[in-house]
Amino acid sequence: MMKKNLGILSLLITVFIATALCSGNFLSAYNLENLILRASLYGIISIGVAFVIISGGIDLSIGSVIGLIGCLLPMLITEWGVPTWIGLVVVLLVAASIGLLHGLLITKLKLQPFVVTLCGLLVYRGIARWITGDATLGFGRDHESLRLLATGRIPVGQVPGLGNFQIPVPLIILVVLGVLAAILLNRTIFGRYLLALGNNEQAARYSGINTSRVIISTYAICSLVAGLGGVLFALDVNSIQPAGFGSFYELYAIAAAVLGGCSLKGGEGSIFGVIIGAAIMQLLYNSIGVLGIQTTLEYAIIGIVILLGVMADEIVRRIAARRRADQQAKTAAQSEK
């Protein structure tokens, strides 16, 4: 996994340097701050979906969960007068409950994750449009302090070549969440159970692991993190349109996780790689803009880059597997002699 992380990090550095050399506007404090902000927001939701992918599942409802939470929060605190922090707790509990429901449907009724979360994608978007009357929402000027969670900046000072540079607050949230997620995945029993589940669910069950509990917890984590992302995205834009807010965000999150080393077969992945994958996705978007490439090509370019990255990963994996098989064959032959 370390070699894979170094590979994806090398790709990030390569694209960054190439863009910087080709555009003088890229290395400006304003552009880099915006790039870090977008990468942080998408990195947060990518961490959540990474847990589900590592378990061998999939969650297609993330974008609609973001849309529902993004609409529900301003309704609670601006229209219904709910205190701000109570509203935050309520929407995060709603998000976690959505993931809990997904996990129960998958484990107790034995429904396919693809079907459950695809239906969720449609249902939560419909609920968001219904409860808001399909009207655009926002937080207004009375909640500027709350919006600092997404729009706030921490001054760094004068940086050579950049000028007065500031760190977006979502980057701090991403770092804290990433550290906690990495500890959960790599340093706890739950993380070991999760990796075992992704590698072979039947074997994990026979070894005494409560696979249903792990799956339910995984989907709850994914939806809870998506809810956090929905809060931050809503605070950032301050203009939430129920029909489109969060649309296709699940694809960006899944693509970032896969690009960052998570196998769609399950049982493999790292939080650091996922964050780098999300950074590459946003760097590509940013590069297309500053280099003056037609925006009509942005999806095609990003899709090709992701496909090439996944292809390269699969080729490297097969070569490594072949080398291990050859080494095992040589060891067996030597032991027979």
C-alpha positions in Angstrom: 0.0 0.0 0.0 2.9 2.3 0.7 4.2 2.0 -2.9 0.7 2.7 -4.2 0.4 5.8 -2.1 3.8 7.0 -3.3 2.6 6.4 -6.9 -0.5 8.4 -6.5 1.4 11.2 -4.7 3.9 11.3 -7.6 1.0 11.7 -10.0 -0.4 14.6 -7.9 3.1 16.3 -7.8 3.5 15.8 -11.6 0.2 17.4 -12.5 0.8 20.2 -10.0 4.2 21.0 -11.5 3.0 20.7 -15.1 0.1 23.1 -14.5 2.4 25.6 -12.6 4.8 25.6 -15.6 2.1 26.1 -18.1 0.1 28.8 -16.3 1.3 31.8 -14.5 -2.1 32.2 -12.7 -1.9 28.8 -11.1 0.6 29.7 -8.3 -1.4 32.5 -6.8 -2.6 32.6 -3.2 -6.3 33.0 -4.3 -6.2 30.1 -6.7 -4.3 27.8 -4.3 -6.6 28.6 -1.4 -9.7 27.8 -3.5 -8.0 24.6 -4.7 -7.3 23.5 -1.2 -10.8 24.4 -0.1 -12.5 22.3 -2.9 -10.0 19.4 -2.4 -10.8 19.4 1.4 -14.5 19.3 0.9 -14.4 16.5 -1.6 -11.8 14.7 0.5 -14.1 14.6 3.5 -16.9 12.9 1.7 -14.4 10.5 -0.1 -13.2 9.3 3.3 -16.7 8.2 4.1 -17.3 6.2 0.9 -13.8 4.7 1.3 -15.0 2.7 4.3 -17.9 1.3 2.3 -15.7 0.4 -0.6 -13.2 -1.3 1.6 -16.0 -3.4 3.0 -16.8 -4.6 -0.5 -19.9 -2.4 -0.8 -21.0 0.7 -2.6 -23.0 3.8 -1.7 -24.6 5.8 -4.6 -26.8 7.9 -2.3 -24.0 10.3 -1.0 -24.9 13.2 -3.3 -28.6 13.0 -2.4 -27.7 12.8 1.3 -25.6 15.9 0.9 -28.5 17.6 -0.8 -31.0 16.6 1.9 -28.8 17.6 4.8 -27.8 20.8 2.9 -31.5 21.7 2.6 -32.5 20.6 6.1 -29.9 22.6 8.0 -31.0 26.1 6.8 -34.6 25.1 7.2 -34.1 24.2 10.9 -32.0 27.2 11.9 -33.5 30.0 9.7 -37.1 29.1 9.2 -37.9 26.9 12.2 -35.8 28.8 14.7 -33.9 25.8 16.0 -30.6 26.8 17.8 -27.6 26.5 15.6 -25.7 23.7 17.4 -28.9 21.7 18.0 -29.6 22.0 14.3 -26.2 20.7 13.5 -26.6 17.7 15.8 -30.0 16.9 14.4 -28.9 16.9 10.7 -25.9 14.7 11.6 -28.1 12.3 13.4 -30.4 12.2 10.4 -27.4 11.4 8.2 -26.2 8.7 10.5 -29.7 7.2 10.6 -29.8 7.0 6.8 -26.6 4.9 6.8 -28.0 2.8 9.6 -31.1 2.1 7.5 -29.0 1.2 4.5 -26.9 -1.3 6.6 -30.1 -2.9 8.1 -31.6 -3.3 4.6 -28.4 -4.9 3.3 -27.7 -7.2 6.2 -31.2 -8.2 7.4 -33.1 -8.3 4.1 -30.1 -9.3 2.1 -30.6 -6.6 -0.5 -27.8 -5.6 -2.8 -26.0 -2.4 -1.7 -26.2 -1.0 -5.3 -30.1 -1.3 -5.2 -30.5 0.0 -1.7 -28.3 3.1 -2.2 -29.6 3.8 -5.8 -33.1 3.9 -4.3 -31.8 6.2 -1.6 -30.3 8.5 -4.2 -33.8 9.0 -5.7 -35.7 9.0 -2.4 -33.6 11.5 -0.5 -33.5 13.9 -3.5 -37.2 13.7 -3.7 -37.6 14.4 0.0 -35.3 17.4 -0.2 -37.3 18.9 -3.0 -40.6 18.2 -1.2 -39.8 19.6 2.2 -38.4 22.8 0.6 -41.1 23.2 -2.1 -38.2 23.1 -4.5 -37.2 26.6 -3.4 -33.6 27.9 -3.0 -32.4 28.2 0.6 -29.6 30.0 2.3 -28.4 31.0 5.8 -28.5 34.8 5.4 -26.4 37.3 7.2 -27.5 36.2 10.7 -25.3 33.0 10.6 -22.0 34.3 9.3 -20.2 32.9 12.3 -21.5 29.4 11.4 -20.4 29.8 7.8 -16.8 30.3 9.0 -16.7 26.4 9.3 -16.5 26.4 5.5 -15.4 29.8 4.5 -13.0 30.7 7.3 -9.3 31.2 6.7 -6.4 30.8 9.1 -3.7 33.4 8.2 -0.2 31.9 7.6 1.5 35.2 6.6 3.7 36.1 3.7 4.8 33.1 1.6 7.5 33.7 -1.0 6.0 33.8 -4.5 2.4 33.6 -3.2 2.0 36.7 -1.0 -0.4 36.7 1.9 -1.5 33.1 2.2 -4.3 31.7 4.3 -5.4 28.1 5.1 -9.1 27.2 4.6 -10.7 25.9 7.7 -12.1 22.8 5.9 -8.5 21.6 5.5 -8.1 21.5 9.3 -11.4 19.5 9.4 -10.1 17.1 6.7 -6.8 16.5 8.6 -8.6 15.8 11.9 -11.1 13.5 10.2 -8.4 11.8 8.2 -6.3 11.1 11.2 -9.3 9.7 13.1 -10.3 7.6 10.1 -6.7 6.3 9.6 -6.6 5.3 13.3 -10.0 3.6 13.0 -8.9 1.7 9.9 -5.4 0.7 10.8 -5.2 0.7 14.6 -8.5 -0.8 15.8 -10.2 -4.2 15.9 -13.0 -2.7 13.8 -10.5 -1.8 11.1 -9.1 -5.3 11.0 -12.6 -6.7 10.8 -13.4 -4.3 8.0 -10.4 -5.4 5.9 -11.2 -9.1 6.6 -14.8 -8.5 5.6 -13.7 -6.9 2.3 -11.3 -9.7 1.5 -13.7 -12.5 2.1 -17.0 -12.0 3.8 -17.8 -15.7 4.2 -14.4 -16.4 5.7 -14.8 -13.4 8.1 -18.1 -14.7 9.2 -16.8 -18.2 9.8 -13.9 -16.8 11.8 -16.4 -15.3 14.3 -16.6 -11.7 13.1 -20.1 -10.2 13.3 -20.1 -9.1 9.7 -23.6 -7.6 9.9 -22.6 -5.3 12.7 -19.5 -4.2 10.7 -21.5 -3.6 7.6 -24.1 -1.5 9.4 -21.4 0.5 11.2 -19.7 1.1 7.9 -22.7 2.5 6.1 -23.6 4.6 9.2 -20.0 6.1 9.1 -20.3 6.8 5.3 -23.7 8.6 5.6 -22.5 10.5 8.8 -19.4 11.8 6.9 -21.6 12.6 3.9 -23.9 14.6 6.3 -20.8 16.5 7.5 -19.9 17.2 3.9 -23.4 18.4 3.2 -23.2 20.9 6.1 -19.9 22.2 4.8 -20.9 22.4 1.2 -24.1 24.3 2.1 -22.2 26.7 4.4 -19.7 27.3 1.6 -22.1 28.2 -1.2 -24.9 29.6 1.0 -27.4 29.0 -1.9 -28.9 25.5 -1.8 -31.1 24.5 -4.7 -32.7 21.2 -3.8 -32.9 19.8 -7.4 -29.2 20.1 -8.0 -27.3 20.6 -4.8 -24.9 17.6 -4.3 -25.7 16.0 -7.7 -23.1 13.5 -8.9 -20.9 14.1 -5.8 -21.1 10.4 -5.1 -19.3 9.8 -8.4 -16.5 12.2 -7.5 -16.2 10.6 -4.0 -16.1 7.1 -5.4 -13.7 8.1 -8.2 -11.4 9.7 -5.6 -11.4 6.6 -3.5 -10.7 4.3 -6.4 -8.0 6.6 -7.7 -6.5 6.7 -4.2 -6.1 2.9 -4.1 -9.4 1.5 -2.8 -10.3 -1.7 -4.6 -13.9 -2.0 -5.7 -13.5 -5.7 -4.8 -13.0 -4.7 -1.2 -10.4 -5.4 1.4 -7.9 -2.8 0.3 -7.4 1.0 0.7 -5.8 3.7 2.7 -7.1 7.0 4.0 -4.0 8.9 2.9 -4.4 7.6 -0.7 -8.1 8.6 -0.7 -7.3 12.2 0.3 -4.6 12.3 -2.4 -7.1 10.9 -4.9 -9.6 13.7 -4.0 -6.8 16.3 -4.4 -5.9 15.0 -7.8 -9.6 15.2 -8.9 -9.8 18.8 -7.9 -6.4 19.7 -9.2 -7.5 18.4 -12.6 -10.6 20.6 -12.5 -8.5 23.5 -11.5 -5.9 22.8 -14.2 -8.5 22.7 -16.9 -9.8 26.2 -15.8 -6.4 27.9 -15.5 -5.0 26.4 -18.7 -8.0 27.7 -20.7 -9.1 24.2 -21.9 -12.7 24.1 -23.0 -14.9 23.2 -20.1 -17.0 20.9 -22.3 -14.0 18.5 -22.3 -13.5 18.5 -18.5 -15.5 15.4 -17.8 -13.8 13.5 -20.7 -10.3 14.5 -19.5 -11.0 13.6 -15.9 -12.6 10.3 -16.9 -9.6 9.4 -19.1 -7.2 10.2 -16.3 -9.1 8.1 -13.8 -9.4 5.2 -16.2 -5.6 5.3 -16.9 -4.9 5.4 -13.2 -7.1 2.4 -12.5 -5.6 0.5 -15.5 -2.1 1.2 -14.3 -3.0 0.1 -10.8 -4.5 -3.2 -12.1 -1.5 -3.9 -14.3 0.9 -3.3 -11.4 -1.2 -5.5 -9.2 -1.1 -8.4 -11.8 2.6 -8.0 -12.2 3.1 -8.2 -8.4 0.8 -11.2 -8.2 2.7 -13.0 -10.9 6.0 -12.3 -9.2 4.7 -13.6 -5.9 3.5 -16.8 -7.7 6.8 -17.3 -9.4 8.7 -16.8 -6.1 6.4 -19.3 -4.3 7.0 -21.8 -7.1 10.7 -21.3 -6.8 10.6 -21.8 -3.0 8.5 -24.9 -3.4 10.9 -26.3 -6.0 13.9 -25.6 -3.7 12.2 -27.3 -0.7 11.5 -30.4 -2.8 15.2 -30.6 -3.7 
